[in-house]
Amino acid sequence: MDRIVVGHIAGVYGVRGWLRIFSETEPRTQLIRYNPLYMERNGQWSEVLVEAGRAHGKGLVAKFQGLDDRDAAAACIGCRLAIGREQLPPLPEDEYYWADLVGLRVVNLQGLELGRVDHLLQTGANDVLVVHGDRERLIPYVREQVIRSVQLEAGEIRVDWDPDF
């Protein structure tokens, strides 16, 4: 199964098995709407079912089926949470999930490979590709001006970007 990490368990909440969760979804509460979720513990993925959850502060709190006390919840701190790719709704043409862009080669219009997308950042104005190559580059995800094409099948993003930036 192709899994996409959507958050991680940041701590416990109360004494009845509730967890504090850091969500990487937009909106952040989308994470608790996915059922089932998959939790990675000691390198192994297992299915977990969300019983309840809500926004709390800058994150979420949630209760998973079978985690009924603080000790069981504490054993999950640091575990990653994921969904199956098939749980994602389809996107319109020329739109991509961040997970689809991570790992793609970034090549400028002159054919120079600048590196690979390590991750993305969300800023107020636009998203930013963090590209690792001979050095780290921050490339704004601005269609047509900077991002000229995304070719998932070829594993490549073409950019109008000076290699000295």
N, C-alpha and C positions, 0 to 999 in steps of 0.2 A: 504494500500500500504506500502511496506517495503521501507523506504527511507534511503539513505546513505548521510551523510553530506559531502559536498565537498568544503566548504569554508564559508566565511561570508563577510558581507558588512562592510568595514572599514572606509568609509568616502565618501564625495561627490567630484566630479571632474567637475569644471566649473559650469555654470548656466543653462544648458539645460537638466538636469536630469541624467547626467552621474554619475557613482558610482566608487569608488575605492574598489577593491575586493581583499581579501586575499584568495588565492586558495590553497587547500590541495591536488590537483591532480598532477599527474606526467605524462607528463609535465604540468606545471602550466596553460598553455593556453588551456588545455583540458576542463577546466571548461566552457569556453564560447562556446565550440562546442556542449555541451549538450543543447538540446532544445526539450521540455521545461525544465526549472529548477523549483524548488519549494522553496519558501521563507517562513520562519517561522516568523510571526509577532504576538506578544501577544499570543503565544501558538497555533496559528492556521496556518496551511500550505495552501498556495495558489500557483497556477501555474503562472509562469512568463515566458515571451518569450524574448530571447536575440535578439535585433535588430542589435547590433554591439558590437565589443569589440576587445581589443588588449593588448599585454604586455605593461606594463608601470612601469619602475623602477623595484622593487622587487616583484611587484604584477601585477594586471590587472586593466584596466578600462573598463567599459561596460555600455551600454545603454539598458534598458529594455523597452519593449512596455508599453505605458501608464504612464511612469514616464517622464514627459516633462519639469520639472523645478526643481530648486535647493531645494525648500521647500519640494516637494514630495520626492525627493531623500534623503534629510536629515532625513525624517521620517523612513527611512529604515536602518539607521546606526545601526550596531550591530545585524541585522537579519542574521540568518543562511541560507545557501543555500544548497539544497540537490537535488539528482536525485533519480529516482525510480530504484530499483535493476535491473529491466529488461532492463535498459538502458546500463548496463555494458556488455562489450563483454565477452563471455565465456573464461575461462582460461584453459590451458592444465592441465592434471591430475597432482596432487601434487603441484599445485600453488594456492595461496589464496590471496584474497584482504585483506588488513589490517582490514577492517570493519568486516570480517568474524572471525578474531582472537580475537577481543576485547570481553571480557567477558568470554572467555574459562578458565577452570581450568588448572593450570599448576602443573603437578605431576612429581616428579623425579623417577628415575629407582627403588628406594627402596620403592616407593609407598607413599612417604610423599607429601602432598599437600602444595605447596609453596605459593599459592594464585591464583588470577585471573588476566588476562591481562587487564590492565587499558587503555593503549595506546601503540603505538610504536614510536620509534625515528629513524630517518634516520641519519646514520653516514657515514663517508667516506668509512669505511671498510665493514660494514654490518648493517642491521637493528637490532634494539634492542627492545626486549619486556620489557615493564615496568610492573612489576608484583606487585600487592598489596596484602599482606597477613598479617602475624604477623609483617612484616616490608616491606619496598619497596626493590625490587630486580631488577637489570638490567641484563637481560639475552640475550646474543647475539643470533640472529636468524641465526645460522650456521647449515645447514642440516648435518645430520649424526654425526657430532662431538658433537653438543649440542642438537639440535632438533632431536629427534628420531622418533616421529610420531605426526601427527596432525589428530585428529579424530573429525571432525565437528559434526557428528551425536551424538557422545558421549559427546561432549562439553569439550574435553580434549586435552591438548598438553603434550606429554611425553618428558622429558628432562633429559640429563645426566648432572646434576648440583648438587654441594654440597650445602646443605641448609645453611652452614655457610658463603657462599659468598653473 
